[in-house]
Amino acid sequence: MPLIENIKLITQAIYSDQICYKRTMISYNQAVEIIKNSIKPMPASNRDIKSGYGVIAEDLIAQSSIPEFANSAMDGFAVNSSETIEASEKKNIELEVIGTIYAGESPPEDSSTLSAYEIMTGAVVPNGFDCVIPVEQTTIIERDGKKFLAINEEVSRGRNVRLAGEDFKADDIILQKGSTIEPHVMMSVIANGIKSVKVYNTPKVSIVTTGSELDNKEGPSIANTNGPYLEASLRRSGIMAHQTFHVRDEKNKIREILEQAIDLDSDMIITTGGVSAGKADFVPSVLAEMGADILFHKVWIRPGKPILMAVFPSGQTVFGLPGNPVSVAVGLRFFVNQAFRIMQGQNIEPRMKAINKAEYTKSKKFCFFAKAQTSVNAQGVLETNILSGQESFKLKPFNQSNSWAIIPEDLEVLEKDQEIEVVPLNMGESINP
């Protein structure tokens, strides 16, 4: 039986039989497969290339050569290289300067032999000329009211000339489907005369934080860091939170808020808290009562084991993240962000290899996501140090970390100098020393 169908059958009884929790535990790799099989790319629409961030939904193809014409790479004098063959320190070749060509001007149609043109950067190199001598390397002789360029060395063909099609040729792929339009990439697209591109629509996301203890005005209170963290993280990825809600641990209130999120036409709903097995953990049962198809609940990971994924009959995907802040970060980084990539027509994020610098022990059963400091050593090899303070409520280690180290299931002791997979702390970042 396919994994997803098996999970669906098991979860039908999950909230009436506590034992079923154990039966539904799946590995992280299984959870990723469910995400890959359940999430579909967003529809695409045309967008002005200058509007900035987006993931393109089709290959961008060059329609013509770039540069469109041979042009000068600097201010100087355009000459024919064949006329400089005999030039040397002992024998100057003199070429008459017969005109000046500025950028944006059409070049002369006819050219004379044994002649030169003064030429500006970006100006069209005229027919019959194939190289440019920089102005600072030239000597001008004036005689009989004329100007002559004195050349005392052979000049190679193509010197200081940007050839037509040297950057892009017609039918070259400028940017592949699934690539992100970054500012430096935008220049290539605009240079090719492309004004609009087909981009995957950005998903609409609603955030629901639960917990009576968060920003509580009636008793002991804990700051609600989860909502602002998720909002800020989404912004980094070019996604604006559609709406952010907070609700106490009250079953009816949670249902009301989830119904509001559905009415807002959200593509995804991210909840925090209320997904474990406590008396105040209502999110799983509310989702079940609302007809949501719970694809998985509880994964063999730490932190964040109680994580949940569900789909409403109306199509909205729900990720239920545990309430501890680090568990929220793990859920976003390794589950929600992977779903976003698929929604934007991209593959699951690739990982890098690094050398672990100190022995680390964990439970063999769990895939462990550890806050780490990763850098490049003198030999150009990534090295990672797993930080202390890995508990799911501790935030201070985040201030020293730039990456996650991923210690797989079935590995109890990570040895010193053992290779381990790492990813940047936040999606879209690079690992900086």
RAURMO-V618354 format. One record per run of one state. SS is the DSSP state (@ for helix, = for strand, . for the rest). FROM is the first residue (numbers start at 1). LEN is the number of residues. Records with the same first field share a line. If there is no record, write none. Layout:
SS: FROM-LEN / FROM-LEN
//
This chain:
.: 1-2 / 12-8 / 25-1 / 27-1 / 39-5 / 52-3 / 57-3 / 62-4 / 67-4 / 73-3 / 80-1 / 85-8 / 102-13 / 120-4 / 125-6 / 138-1 / 144-2 / 152-9 / 163-5 / 169-4 / 176-4 / 181-2 / 192-4 / 201-4 / 211-3 / 215-7 / 223-2 / 237-4 / 248-3 / 264-4 / 273-10 / 290-3 / 298-1 / 300-1 / 303-5 / 312-5 / 322-3 / 344-8 / 357-3 / 362-5 / 377-5 / 387-9 / 401-2 / 408-5 / 415-4 / 425-9
@: 3-9 / 20-5 / 28-11 / 49-3 / 81-4 / 135-3 / 183-9 / 225-12 / 251-13 / 283-7 / 325-19 / 396-5
=: 26-1 / 44-5 / 55-2 / 60-2 / 66-1 / 71-2 / 76-4 / 93-9 / 115-5 / 124-1 / 131-4 / 139-5 / 146-6 / 161-2 / 168-1 / 173-3 / 180-1 / 196-5 / 205-6 / 214-1 / 222-1 / 241-7 / 268-5 / 293-5 / 299-1 / 301-2 / 308-4 / 317-5 / 352-5 / 360-2 / 367-10 / 382-5 / 403-5 / 413-2 / 419-6
//
